[in-house]
Amino acid sequence: MSDLYLFNLELLSQLIRGFMYAAQAYVLLFCAYVFAPMLLYLLFSRRINQLFRNQPPAAAQTDFILLIPAHNEEVLLPALLSSIHRLSYPADRFRTVVVADNCTDRTAQLARQAGAECLERHTAYPSDKSQALHYAAEQLGLVAPFSAAVVCVLDADCQLDPHFLTELDRQFAQPGAAPVLQASRRVGNAFESDVTVLDAAAEAMRQQVMSGTRRLLNLEAFICGLGCCMREELFAQLMALPVSSLAEDKEWKAYFAKHQVPVMYCPAASLSYQTVGDGAAFRKQRRRWISGHLASARAHGLPTLWQALRRGNLSQLDFAFDLLQPPRSVLLLATVLFGVMAWASDAWSLVGAWLWAALAVALLSYGALGLRLIGAAPRHFWAMLSGARLVVGVAKSVALVLTGHKEKEWKATR
């Protein structure tokens, strides 16, 4: 063999080794990012859980508008409107506005029968939640100025805790309060199927562990879309942006991070929502979310990271990491893959096979902790076995999106 051939072969080997090391470092970094809040929760769970408890009521000081985009939601909308009627907050301090977005059922009729204001929107396909919210902002601005100081974005499939607005008001009324609050969420149909059990466990981890620890540390919150509440002038700013996204929550948070608008978590303001109950609908929903998340990561991930480092802003750095992290399903599969590689030959591995195995077990325990948080019975832990299909499905969705097979428009999940 010629010296040039050997040189090129060695160069290629070094490039591949460098890529493998970089990929492993990436996985290790984000495993640490996932496990840090989990460890803090295990150490301070009592203090964190206290944050979710309701406080004694106080005099109402904030006006609200409950904004509900709805597309053919005649089945689930009545439950939300009933929960709004049960709110402990004074009825004259909030408005309920349903945006019946291209509905072909009785959504608008049911909204009006329940006493809610209803804006009907009819446009050419496709349509999405962002467009419905923009339409509502325009129409409310034309019909009458906002009488509310805070806009709460809700989904038609959710239900509000009776103290929802009371707890939001308590936070907004404080001097120097953050102008944006994210309410806490839980899955209302947690034990409907294996899919809903696992989704509820993941949501419990996001709320109590991820968001709860950040609230304890006084770090800013992420935005989940559903349950995001903000001062009306900020909502107007968002609606003026020429952006339509499958992940409007990421776009909103990116805008707030760039302009240094604080977003805080309000754990005691709670709502529940209905998640999809079968694997096919779950995969369809997750693929849409992954498409939106990766689009936001490409647009904002590295710029946000650079800006956070320049500003020395820990909350903004946290958001940059949230944008750049892979789904936990991908992390789990990566730890297994790198563990097998390390077991076969440690020449290509940054760490030993035992550490990769430990990380894989820790990621599985992440799901087990979520099941414990939702009060799952022992039999529900068997759902983690069926979760293997969901893990592979999420990884497949990521691969499809990265190779260009991404969702470009919103499609109804149900």
C-alpha angles and dihedrals in degrees: 000000000000122000090241092055092049090047092052091046092052091046091052090048091052092048092051091046090050091050091049092049091049092049091050092047089052092052093046092050094053094042086059089047090054096043099047095072090041091056092046090051092052089052098043105023094130093055092044094049090053089063089067095058122104118247127219111284121262134192112291114252105165132072117216139194115204106210115197121184107199133182114188093330101149090129100051104025096076091061091054093048090049090052089051090054088054094055114127090219120104109271093223091061098064141044127209116214122182118196105208097204113200091323122179096182136059097287095118093043093051091047092054093044088056091053098255125135111248131205114192118208124192118181140146117279132297109058134160143185094268091056091049091052092048089051091051092050091051095046096045089049091052099041098042137334116263108276089191126083093205130044117209116199112212137172123231092239096060134090126209127229110240090246095048098112093034091060093044090050090051090058098040091048094059117103111261092010119170110263091224126054130182115210122218120258138202135179111258097198095044098147100042095103142340088271094054092045092056093042091050090050091051091049091050089053091049092050107036100028107028101030096028094056091047090052090050089053091044091241120148121266132239120241120246098185094229108079096014110145125187144164111276095244090058091048088052090051091052092048090052091060115103091230130123112178142168086224104045090161091063092046091050093049091047090053092049092046092050092050094040095242107159119234117195134188120244103198097177092058098082136182135170130215140191116253126199115273106206134063097240093054090044092054091047091050095045093049090055091048092047091050090053094044095050091047089053091045091054092047100041111012103090096029089053091047092051092046092049092052092048092049096039087229111160095191091052090048088052090054092048089054090048090055094046099044119102121233112279089243088062091047090053094050091045093053090051092047095047090044091056090047092050091048091051094045130349091203090091098040131090092204136021126277090249092064093049089050091050091051091050091051090047091053089051090049087054088066092043091054089051090054090051091051092057092048095248117183119239090259090059091063087071086069087078087072092058087044088074088077091051091049091053090044092054091048090050090050090052090051092049093049092047090052093053102266093120134146110256099180140031118265125184112259096206 
